[in-house]
Every structure is written in C-alpha cells, then in structure tokens.
Amino acid sequence: MKNRRFLYLFEQKAFGVCEKIGEKLGISSNIIRLYFIYTTFLTFGSPIFFYLVLAFWMNVKKYLRLGSFKRRLTL
C-alpha cells in the first residue's frame, strides 16, 4: 500500500511523462521508466532533455485546454 502511494506521488511530481507515453503506446509505465533509466545511463544523460521537453509540452497543453474550457463557459 505504501508502495502504491509512493508511485502515485512520484507520478504527480514527475510530470507523468512515462505514464502518458505508456497510455498512448499501450505499454506499462514501469517498462518505459526502466528503458528511460537504461538509456540515460548509456547515453550519459541526454534523454533527460527529451523528458523535460515532453513535461513542458504536456503542461502547456493542459493549460491551453483549461483556457479554452474557461472561454467556452463565459460565452
């Protein structure tokens, strides 16, 4: 139970990038996290840039959706 709570907290704090990729591809997010960690070590950290770009883009998309939703409510 504590492990599930920790994973949920980690997903909330870590932008949910691996979770979203897993949903889109139909793969477990744990497998994606493992591959991400392996490739980060093998390529000396270059996937971290990719991860941060995806996290930023997901956050921007969320705010754009919220903004369009608020505009529809006021019209």
N, CA, C and O atoms as a GROMACS GRO file, in nm:
protein
  300
    1MET      N    1   0.081  -0.119   0.000
    1MET     CA    2   0.000   0.000   0.000
    1MET      C    3   0.086   0.125   0.000
    1MET      O    4   0.058   0.221  -0.073
    2LYS      N    5   0.192   0.125   0.082
    2LYS     CA    6   0.280   0.241   0.083
    2LYS      C    7   0.351   0.257  -0.050
    2LYS      O    8   0.379   0.368  -0.094
    3ASN      N    9   0.381   0.143  -0.114
    3ASN     CA   10   0.447   0.148  -0.243
    3ASN      C   11   0.358   0.216  -0.347
    3ASN      O   12   0.407   0.296  -0.427
    4ARG      N   13   0.230   0.185  -0.348
    4ARG     CA   14   0.136   0.247  -0.442
    4ARG      C   15   0.126   0.397  -0.416
    4ARG      O   16   0.122   0.476  -0.510
    5ARG      N   17   0.121   0.435  -0.291
    5ARG     CA   18   0.113   0.576  -0.256
    5ARG      C   19   0.238   0.650  -0.304
    5ARG      O   20   0.229   0.762  -0.354
    6PHE      N   21   0.354   0.587  -0.287
    6PHE     CA   22   0.478   0.647  -0.332
    6PHE      C   23   0.479   0.662  -0.484
    6PHE      O   24   0.520   0.766  -0.536
    7LEU      N   25   0.434   0.558  -0.556
    7LEU     CA   26   0.430   0.567  -0.702
    7LEU      C   27   0.335   0.676  -0.748
    7LEU      O   28   0.366   0.749  -0.842
    8TYR      N   29   0.221   0.690  -0.683
    8TYR     CA   30   0.126   0.795  -0.720
    8TYR      C   31   0.188   0.933  -0.695
    8TYR      O   32   0.175   1.023  -0.778
    9LEU      N   33   0.253   0.948  -0.582
    9LEU     CA   34   0.317   1.075  -0.550
    9LEU      C   35   0.428   1.105  -0.651
    9LEU      O   36   0.442   1.219  -0.696
   10PHE      N   37   0.506   1.003  -0.687
   10PHE     CA   38   0.613   1.022  -0.784
   10PHE      C   39   0.557   1.063  -0.919
   10PHE      O   40   0.613   1.152  -0.984
   11GLU      N   41   0.449   1.001  -0.963
   11GLU     CA   42   0.389   1.036  -1.092
   11GLU      C   43   0.338   1.180  -1.091
   11GLU      O   44   0.352   1.251  -1.190
   12GLN      N   45   0.281   1.223  -0.980
   12GLN     CA   46   0.232   1.360  -0.972
   12GLN      C   47   0.347   1.460  -0.975
   12GLN      O   48   0.335   1.567  -1.036
   13LYS      N   49   0.456   1.428  -0.910
   13LYS     CA   50   0.569   1.520  -0.903
   13LYS      C   51   0.660   1.511  -1.025
   13LYS      O   52   0.731   1.606  -1.056
   14ALA      N   53   0.658   1.398  -1.094
   14ALA     CA   54   0.748   1.378  -1.208
   14ALA      C   55   0.676   1.402  -1.341
   14ALA      O   56   0.716   1.346  -1.443
   15PHE      N   57   0.573   1.481  -1.341
   15PHE     CA   58   0.501   1.527  -1.461
   15PHE      C   59   0.419   1.421  -1.530
   15PHE      O   60   0.339   1.455  -1.618
   16GLY      N   61   0.433   1.296  -1.498
   16GLY     CA   62   0.354   1.191  -1.559
   16GLY      C   63   0.390   1.161  -1.703
   16GLY      O   64   0.307   1.108  -1.777
   17VAL      N   65   0.512   1.193  -1.744
   17VAL     CA   66   0.554   1.173  -1.883
   17VAL      C   67   0.556   1.024  -1.918
   17VAL      O   68   0.501   0.985  -2.022
   18CYS      N   69   0.616   0.943  -1.835
   18CYS     CA   70   0.623   0.799  -1.864
   18CYS      C   71   0.484   0.736  -1.864
   18CYS      O   72   0.454   0.647  -1.944
   19GLU      N   73   0.400   0.782  -1.774
   19GLU     CA   74   0.263   0.730  -1.767
   19GLU      C   75   0.186   0.762  -1.894
   19GLU      O   76   0.115   0.677  -1.948
   20LYS      N   77   0.199   0.884  -1.943
   20LYS     CA   78   0.128   0.926  -2.064
   20LYS      C   79   0.179   0.850  -2.187
   20LYS      O   80   0.100   0.809  -2.272
   21ILE      N   81   0.310   0.833  -2.196
   21ILE     CA   82   0.366   0.755  -2.308
   21ILE      C   83   0.317   0.611  -2.301
   21ILE      O   84   0.285   0.552  -2.404
   22GLY      N   85   0.310   0.556  -2.182
   22GLY     CA   86   0.260   0.420  -2.165
   22GLY      C   87   0.115   0.406  -2.206
   22GLY      O   88   0.077   0.306  -2.267
   23GLU      N   89   0.034   0.504  -2.174
   23GLU     CA   90  -0.107   0.501  -2.215
   23GLU      C   91  -0.120   0.507  -2.366
   23GLU      O   92  -0.199   0.434  -2.425
   24LYS      N   93  -0.042   0.593  -2.429
   24LYS     CA   94  -0.051   0.609  -2.575
   24LYS      C   95  -0.004   0.483  -2.648
   24LYS      O   96  -0.062   0.446  -2.750
   25LEU      N   97   0.102   0.418  -2.597
   25LEU     CA   98   0.157   0.301  -2.664
   25LEU      C   99   0.099   0.170  -2.615
   25LEU      O  100   0.122   0.065  -2.676
   26GLY      N  101   0.024   0.174  -2.506
   26GLY     CA  102  -0.033   0.052  -2.452
   26GLY      C  103   0.069  -0.036  -2.380
   26GLY      O  104   0.056  -0.158  -2.378
   27ILE      N  105   0.169   0.027  -2.321
   27ILE     CA  106   0.276  -0.043  -2.251
   27ILE      C  107   0.275   0.003  -2.106
   27ILE      O  108   0.235   0.116  -2.076
   28SER      N  109   0.317  -0.083  -2.018
   28SER     CA  110   0.325  -0.047  -1.877
   28SER      C  111   0.423   0.068  -1.857
   28SER      O  112   0.530   0.070  -1.918
   29SER      N  113   0.387   0.161  -1.773
   29SER     CA  114   0.476   0.275  -1.749
   29SER      C  115   0.604   0.234  -1.677
   29SER      O  116   0.706   0.302  -1.689
   30ASN      N  117   0.600   0.125  -1.604
   30ASN     CA  118   0.721   0.076  -1.537
   30ASN      C  119   0.826   0.033  -1.639
   30ASN      O  120   0.945   0.058  -1.619
   31ILE      N  121   0.785  -0.029  -1.746
   31ILE     CA  122   0.879  -0.070  -1.851
   31ILE      C  123   0.940   0.054  -1.917
   31ILE      O  124   1.060   0.057  -1.944
   32ILE      N  125   0.858   0.153  -1.942
   32ILE     CA  126   0.909   0.276  -2.003
   32ILE      C  127   1.007   0.346  -1.911
   32ILE      O  128   1.108   0.398  -1.957
   33ARG      N  129   0.979   0.348  -1.782
   33ARG     CA  130   1.072   0.408  -1.686
   33ARG      C  131   1.206   0.335  -1.686
   33ARG      O  132   1.312   0.397  -1.684
   34LEU      N  133   1.200   0.202  -1.688
   34LEU     CA  134   1.325   0.124  -1.690
   34LEU      C  135   1.407   0.154  -1.816
   34LEU      O  136   1.528   0.175  -1.807
   35TYR      N  137   1.343   0.154  -1.932
   35TYR     CA  138   1.414   0.186  -2.055
   35TYR      C  139   1.469   0.328  -2.052
   35TYR      O  140   1.579   0.353  -2.101
   36PHE      N  141   1.394   0.420  -1.995
   36PHE     CA  142   1.442   0.557  -1.984
   36PHE      C  143   1.566   0.564  -1.896
   36PHE      O  144   1.662   0.633  -1.929
   37ILE      N  145   1.564   0.493  -1.785
   37ILE     CA  146   1.681   0.491  -1.695
   37ILE      C  147   1.800   0.427  -1.765
   37ILE      O  148   1.912   0.478  -1.756
   38TYR      N  149   1.777   0.315  -1.834
   38TYR     CA  150   1.887   0.249  -1.903
   38TYR      C  151   1.948   0.339  -2.011
   38TYR      O  152   2.070   0.352  -2.020
   39THR      N  153   1.862   0.400  -2.092
   39THR     CA  154   1.915   0.486  -2.198
   39THR      C  155   1.984   0.610  -2.142
   39THR      O  156   2.078   0.661  -2.202
   40THR      N  157   1.937   0.659  -2.028
   40THR     CA  158   2.002   0.774  -1.966
   40THR      C  159   2.144   0.739  -1.925
   40THR      O  160   2.236   0.819  -1.945
   41PHE      N  161   2.163   0.621  -1.868
   41PHE     CA  162   2.298   0.581  -1.829
   41PHE      C  163   2.386   0.551  -1.951
   41PHE      O  164   2.504   0.586  -1.953
   42LEU      N  165   2.328   0.489  -2.053
   42LEU     CA  166   2.407   0.454  -2.171
   42LEU      C  167   2.447   0.576  -2.254
   42LEU      O  168   2.552   0.576  -2.318
   43THR      N  169   2.363   0.678  -2.255
   43THR     CA  170   2.390   0.797  -2.337
   43THR      C  171   2.435   0.915  -2.253
   43THR      O  172   2.436   1.029  -2.301
   44PHE      N  173   2.472   0.890  -2.131
   44PHE     CA  174   2.526   0.993  -2.041
   44PHE      C  175   2.430   1.109  -2.016
   44PHE      O  176   2.473   1.224  -2.006
   45GLY      N  177   2.300   1.079  -2.005
   45GLY     CA  178   2.204   1.178  -1.960
   45GLY      C  179   2.132   1.256  -2.067
   45GLY      O  180   2.054   1.346  -2.033
   46SER      N  181   2.153   1.228  -2.194
   46SER     CA  182   2.086   1.308  -2.298
   46SER      C  183   1.934   1.290  -2.301
   46SER      O  184   1.866   1.385  -2.340
   47PRO      N  185   1.876   1.175  -2.264
   47PRO     CA  186   1.729   1.165  -2.264
   47PRO      C  187   1.661   1.256  -2.160
   47PRO      O  188   1.540   1.277  -2.167
   48ILE      N  189   1.737   1.307  -2.066
   48ILE     CA  190   1.677   1.397  -1.967
   48ILE      C  191   1.624   1.523  -2.037
   48ILE      O  192   1.519   1.574  -1.999
   49PHE      N  193   1.696   1.571  -2.136
   49PHE     CA  194   1.648   1.686  -2.213
   49PHE      C  195   1.516   1.654  -2.281
   49PHE      O  196   1.423   1.734  -2.277
   50PHE      N  197   1.507   1.538  -2.343
   50PHE     CA  198   1.384   1.493  -2.408
   50PHE      C  199   1.268   1.484  -2.307
   50PHE      O  200   1.156   1.525  -2.337
   51TYR      N  201   1.296   1.430  -2.190
   51TYR     CA  202   1.196   1.417  -2.085
   51TYR      C  203   1.144   1.555  -2.041
   51TYR      O  204   1.024   1.575  -2.026
   52LEU      N  205   1.235   1.649  -2.022
   52LEU     CA  206   1.194   1.783  -1.978
   52LEU      C  207   1.113   1.855  -2.085
   52LEU      O  208   1.019   1.928  -2.053
   53VAL      N  209   1.149   1.836  -2.212
   53VAL     CA  210   1.071   1.896  -2.321
   53VAL      C  211   0.930   1.838  -2.323
   53VAL      O  212   0.833   1.912  -2.337
   54LEU      N  213   0.918   1.707  -2.309
   54LEU     CA  214   0.785   1.644  -2.305
   54LEU      C  215   0.704   1.692  -2.184
   54LEU      O  216   0.584   1.716  -2.196
   55ALA      N  217   0.769   1.704  -2.070
   55ALA     CA  218   0.699   1.750  -1.950
   55ALA      C  219   0.649   1.893  -1.970
   55ALA      O  220   0.536   1.925  -1.933
   56PHE      N  221   0.732   1.978  -2.027
   56PHE     CA  222   0.692   2.116  -2.054
   56PHE      C  223   0.575   2.119  -2.151
   56PHE      O  224   0.478   2.192  -2.130
   57TRP      N  225   0.584   2.041  -2.259
   57TRP     CA  226   0.479   2.040  -2.359
   57TRP      C  227   0.346   1.989  -2.302
   57TRP      O  228   0.240   2.043  -2.334
   58MET      N  229   0.351   1.886  -2.219
   58MET     CA  230   0.229   1.834  -2.157
   58MET      C  231   0.166   1.938  -2.066
   58MET      O  232   0.044   1.950  -2.060
   59ASN      N  233   0.248   2.012  -1.995
   59ASN     CA  234   0.198   2.114  -1.905
   59ASN      C  235   0.134   2.229  -1.984
   59ASN      O  236   0.030   2.281  -1.945
   60VAL      N  237   0.196   2.268  -2.094
   60VAL     CA  238   0.141   2.374  -2.178
   60VAL      C  239   0.007   2.331  -2.237
   60VAL      O  240  -0.089   2.409  -2.238
   61LYS      N  241   0.000   2.206  -2.286
   61LYS     CA  242  -0.126   2.157  -2.342
   61LYS      C  243  -0.237   2.157  -2.238
   61LYS      O  244  -0.352   2.187  -2.270
   62LYS      N  245  -0.204   2.123  -2.113
   62LYS     CA  246  -0.304   2.122  -2.006
   62LYS      C  247  -0.359   2.263  -1.984
   62LYS      O  248  -0.480   2.281  -1.970
   63TYR      N  249  -0.272   2.362  -1.981
   63TYR     CA  250  -0.317   2.498  -1.959
   63TYR      C  251  -0.393   2.553  -2.080
   63TYR      O  252  -0.486   2.632  -2.063
   64LEU      N  253  -0.356   2.513  -2.199
   64LEU     CA  254  -0.430   2.556  -2.317
   64LEU      C  255  -0.571   2.499  -2.316
   64LEU      O  256  -0.666   2.568  -2.352
   65ARG      N  257  -0.584   2.372  -2.276
   65ARG     CA  258  -0.718   2.312  -2.267
   65ARG      C  259  -0.802   2.381  -2.161
   65ARG      O  260  -0.921   2.406  -2.182
   66LEU      N  261  -0.742   2.410  -2.047
   66LEU     CA  262  -0.816   2.478  -1.941
   66LEU      C  263  -0.859   2.617  -1.986
   66LEU      O  264  -0.970   2.661  -1.954
   67GLY      N  265  -0.774   2.686  -2.059
   67GLY     CA  266  -0.808   2.819  -2.108
   67GLY      C  267  -0.923   2.816  -2.206
   67GLY      O  268  -1.012   2.901  -2.199
   68SER      N  269  -0.924   2.720  -2.298
   68SER     CA  270  -1.034   2.711  -2.394
   68SER      C  271  -1.163   2.669  -2.325
   68SER      O  272  -1.271   2.710  -2.367
   69PHE      N  273  -1.153   2.587  -2.220
   69PHE     CA  274  -1.272   2.548  -2.144
   69PHE      C  275  -1.332   2.668  -2.073
   69PHE      O  276  -1.454   2.684  -2.073
   70LYS      N  277  -1.249   2.751  -2.014
   70LYS     CA  278  -1.299   2.870  -1.944
   70LYS      C  279  -1.362   2.967  -2.041
   70LYS      O  280  -1.463   3.030  -2.009
   71ARG      N  281  -1.304   2.981  -2.163
   71ARG     CA  282  -1.363   3.070  -2.262
   71ARG      C  283  -1.500   3.020  -2.305
   71ARG      O  284  -1.590   3.101  -2.327
   72ARG      N  285  -1.518   2.890  -2.317
   72ARG     CA  286  -1.648   2.836  -2.357
   72ARG      C  287  -1.753   2.861  -2.249
   72ARG      O  288  -1.870   2.883  -2.280
   73LEU      N  289  -1.712   2.859  -2.123
   73LEU     CA  290  -1.807   2.883  -2.016
   73LEU      C  291  -1.854   3.027  -2.012
   73LEU      O  292  -1.967   3.054  -1.973
   74THR      N  293  -1.768   3.120  -2.052
   74THR     CA  294  -1.806   3.261  -2.047
   74THR      C  295  -1.887   3.304  -2.167
   74THR      O  296  -1.954   3.407  -2.161
   75LEU      N  297  -1.883   3.230  -2.277
   75LEU     CA  298  -1.958   3.269  -2.395
   75LEU      C  299  -2.098   3.233  -2.383
   75LEU      O  300  -2.177   3.258  -2.474
   0.00000   0.00000   0.00000
